[in-house]
């Protein structure tokens, strides 16, 4: 663990990318469900 750098910008960006991917996947799922309901 690096004490000199408690705030790492790269780690923050990495976390944001992971969160965004997760959110995008959930939004994708919701849109797919809605599209399936509309076509049925």
Secondary structure, DSSP 8 states (H G I E B T S, - for coil): --SS-SS-HHHHHHHHHHHHHHHHHHHHHHHHHHHHHHH-
